Amino acid sequence: MTTFALIHGGGGSGWDFHRLVPELAARGHDAIAPDLPITDSSAGLADFTDTVLAALGDASDVAVVGHSYGGFTAPLVASKVRARVLVYLAGMIPAPGEPPGQWWGNTGFAAPSGLSDIETYFNGVPAELASEGMAHGREQVSKEWDEPWPLPAHPDVPTRVVLCRDDRFFTPDFQRRVARERLGIEPDEVDGPHCAPLSHPAQIADLLVSYL
């Protein structure tokens, strides 16, 4: 049994994975999805990492999954455990020394225009579930925005990138380019929007388990 460490994105919470966790359990695996301390103005990347490590406890067979902004924390966790795989799920791929706040300009990210938050992140998610997702959003006031990403290189862990075909925030072409430039790998693809763990949990669970 592998324990999947599911790391949420900016303004998110462990609730973002509440449909994925039982799908992983149905396939014989455990999962933890802690709430990072993003509402604490004194918390930074080290605190995010410690939160995930505490939730993992003594788990020895670990897969680390960083969704969206959680991509800045996921490799830090993977560098401190014996991770079988590191997965960027519609995830931001950091560069050594790069503060999260500079990632957007460094990668040439262009924000979508003329779309509501639900249209940007939850397209294709049932309306009631999308509204619930919005209600679970949290204000991110933590201090990591200007903190240089601390690793000198990405951890020596098998790494995969997953893009979501209907993602309007990190579009497929953008994700492919960043994955090639930063990791030299081609992403795998799943159906769904940026918040695909809500819309396509079974498909994502199948893909994550296949990486084992």
Phi, psi and omega per residue, in radians:
M1 nan 2.233 3.082
T2 -1.716 2.521 3.019
T3 -1.775 2.085 3.098
F4 -1.556 2.155 3.036
A5 -1.618 1.879 -3.075
L6 -1.741 2.055 -3.003
I7 -1.979 2.050 -3.030
H8 -1.320 2.937 -3.104
G9 -1.604 -2.953 -3.086
G10 -1.091 2.311 3.130
G11 1.220 0.173 -3.061
G12 -1.761 -2.868 3.128
S13 -2.798 3.049 3.093
G14 -1.064 -0.393 3.099
W15 -0.987 -0.491 -3.103
D16 -1.012 -0.354 -3.103
F17 -1.901 0.259 -2.988
H18 -1.186 -0.313 3.048
R19 -1.619 -0.387 3.138
L20 -1.409 -0.654 -3.083
V21 -0.984 -0.861 3.126
P22 -1.157 -0.474 3.071
E23 -1.177 -0.685 3.075
L24 -1.174 -0.678 3.108
A25 -1.097 -0.672 3.132
A26 -1.138 -0.361 3.114
R27 -1.713 0.175 3.019
G28 1.591 0.320 -3.066
H29 -2.200 2.739 3.117
D30 -1.696 2.876 3.087
A31 -2.685 2.518 2.996
I32 -2.134 2.506 -3.109
A33 -2.479 1.286 -3.050
P34 -1.280 2.719 2.978
D35 -1.412 2.031 3.063
L36 -1.209 2.663 -3.078
P37 -1.389 0.969 -3.050
I38 -1.294 -0.262 3.127
T39 -1.575 0.062 3.132
D40 -1.774 2.006 -3.059
S41 -1.183 -0.240 3.122
S42 -1.667 -0.069 -3.068
A43 -1.523 2.481 3.105
G44 -2.342 -2.859 -3.065
L45 -1.038 -0.644 3.122
A46 -1.124 -0.656 3.115
D47 -1.210 -0.675 3.080
F48 -1.047 -0.811 -3.122
T49 -1.080 -0.786 -3.127
D50 -1.103 -0.601 3.118
T51 -1.097 -0.757 3.135
V52 -1.202 -0.752 -3.141
L53 -1.082 -0.677 3.112
A54 -1.120 -0.687 3.128
A55 -1.188 -0.555 3.121
L56 -1.257 -0.522 -3.129
G57 1.031 -2.227 -3.098
D58 -1.713 0.330 3.089
A59 -1.009 2.306 -3.062
S60 -1.920 -0.269 3.130
D61 -2.021 1.747 -2.901
V62 -2.199 2.445 2.933
A63 -2.133 2.353 -3.038
V64 -1.952 2.237 -3.097
V65 -2.195 2.097 3.094
G66 -1.918 2.077 3.122
H67 -1.690 2.246 3.052
S68 0.963 -2.134 -3.130
Y69 -1.094 -0.335 3.060
G70 -1.115 -0.185 3.067
G71 -1.111 -0.395 3.084
F72 -1.327 -0.459 -3.129
T73 -1.606 -0.619 -3.007
A74 -0.967 -0.836 -3.132
P75 -1.199 -0.445 3.069
L76 -1.163 -0.711 3.065
V77 -1.147 -0.795 -3.102
A78 -1.076 -0.465 3.140
S79 -1.344 -0.212 -3.059
K80 -1.949 -0.054 3.087
V81 -2.234 2.967 3.071
R82 -1.526 1.360 -3.053
A83 -1.365 2.376 3.058
R84 -1.365 -0.577 -3.119
V85 -2.750 2.601 3.031
L86 -2.049 2.207 -3.066
V87 -2.147 2.216 2.967
Y88 -1.684 1.878 -3.115
L89 -1.736 1.802 -2.966
A90 0.819 0.714 -2.916
G91 -1.798 2.632 3.032
M92 -1.315 2.211 -3.126
I93 -1.764 1.934 -3.068
P94 -1.382 2.840 3.002
A95 -1.996 2.612 3.132
P96 -0.929 2.292 3.105
G97 1.385 -0.006 -3.048
E98 -1.544 2.077 3.012
P99 -1.196 2.543 3.111
P100 -0.937 -0.617 -3.120
G101 -1.143 -0.338 3.140
Q102 -1.696 -0.165 -3.097
W103 -1.043 -0.698 -3.042
W104 -1.057 -0.859 3.116
G105 -1.240 -0.665 -3.118
N106 -1.116 -0.559 -3.117
T107 -1.612 -0.124 -3.100
G108 1.297 0.510 3.130
F109 -1.107 2.396 3.068
A110 -2.144 2.039 -3.095
A111 -1.197 2.519 3.080
P112 -1.162 2.604 -3.129
S113 -2.054 2.621 3.055
G114 1.327 0.223 -3.124
L115 -2.038 2.520 3.006
S116 -1.298 2.955 3.101
D117 -1.074 -0.693 3.118
I118 -1.128 -0.724 3.115
E119 -1.165 -0.547 -3.114
T120 -1.332 -0.794 -2.975
Y121 -1.830 -0.466 -2.967
F122 -2.089 0.340 3.127
N123 -1.018 2.255 -3.106
G124 1.568 -0.177 3.064
V125 -1.459 2.365 3.095
P126 -0.881 2.469 -2.974
A127 -0.968 -0.755 -3.113
E128 -1.121 -0.718 3.130
L129 -1.209 -0.669 3.089
A130 -1.094 -0.744 3.114
S131 -1.111 -0.678 3.098
E132 -1.136 -0.664 3.086
G133 -1.074 -0.747 3.094
M134 -1.081 -0.706 -3.116
A135 -1.165 -0.441 3.129
H136 -1.509 -0.030 3.108
G137 -1.113 2.572 3.137
R138 -2.184 2.618 3.105
E139 -1.312 2.204 -3.116
Q140 -1.676 1.908 -3.123
V141 -2.086 0.133 -3.105
S142 -1.135 2.919 -2.912
K143 -1.685 0.077 -3.000
E144 -1.255 -0.247 -3.046
W145 -0.904 -0.681 -3.081
D146 -1.861 0.180 3.133
E147 -1.501 2.226 3.047
P148 -1.066 2.369 3.084
W149 -1.109 2.216 -2.819
P150 -1.459 -0.249 -3.076
L151 -1.404 2.527 3.087
P152 -1.329 -0.296 3.128
A153 -2.837 2.887 3.067
H154 -1.172 2.565 -3.097
P155 -1.112 2.652 -3.124
D156 -1.419 1.271 -3.080
V157 -2.348 2.421 3.042
P158 -0.923 2.253 -2.966
T159 -2.230 2.406 3.084
R160 -2.287 2.639 3.052
V161 -2.070 2.325 3.118
V162 -2.080 2.138 3.046
L163 -1.844 2.688 3.138
C164 -1.831 2.169 -2.964
R165 -1.072 -0.487 -3.090
D166 -1.831 0.267 -3.089
D167 -1.184 2.107 3.107
R168 -1.652 -0.189 -3.119
F169 -1.601 -1.105 2.974
F170 -1.779 1.601 -3.033
T171 -1.121 2.703 -3.112
P172 -0.938 -0.786 -3.136
D173 -1.080 -0.703 3.111
F174 -1.118 -0.807 -3.129
Q175 -1.091 -0.723 3.124
R176 -1.065 -0.790 -3.097
R177 -1.114 -0.798 -3.105
V178 -1.141 -0.711 3.124
A179 -1.091 -0.704 3.117
R180 -1.177 -0.782 -3.070
E181 -1.227 -0.652 -3.004
R182 -1.679 -0.497 -3.103
L183 -2.179 -0.227 -3.126
G184 1.204 0.525 -3.135
I185 -2.268 2.775 3.095
E186 -1.667 2.304 3.134
P187 -1.227 2.695 2.879
D188 -1.543 2.843 -3.041
E189 -2.210 2.474 2.997
V190 -2.284 2.779 3.037
D191 -1.267 2.770 3.011
G192 2.032 2.967 -3.119
P193 -1.525 -2.916 3.131
H194 -1.012 -0.653 3.137
C195 -1.657 0.863 -3.091
A196 -1.086 -0.456 3.050
P197 -1.024 -0.386 3.061
L198 -1.473 -0.635 -3.018
S199 -1.599 -0.561 -3.050
H200 -2.358 0.972 -3.065
P201 -1.121 -0.632 -3.113
A202 -1.184 -0.734 -3.135
Q203 -1.132 -0.705 3.131
I204 -1.192 -0.715 3.102
A205 -1.051 -0.744 3.106
D206 -1.034 -0.771 -3.114
L207 -1.168 -0.790 -3.138
L208 -1.072 -0.756 3.141
V209 -1.155 -0.579 3.126
S210 -1.102 -0.447 3.141
Y211 -1.245 -0.265 -3.132
L212 -1.367 nan nan
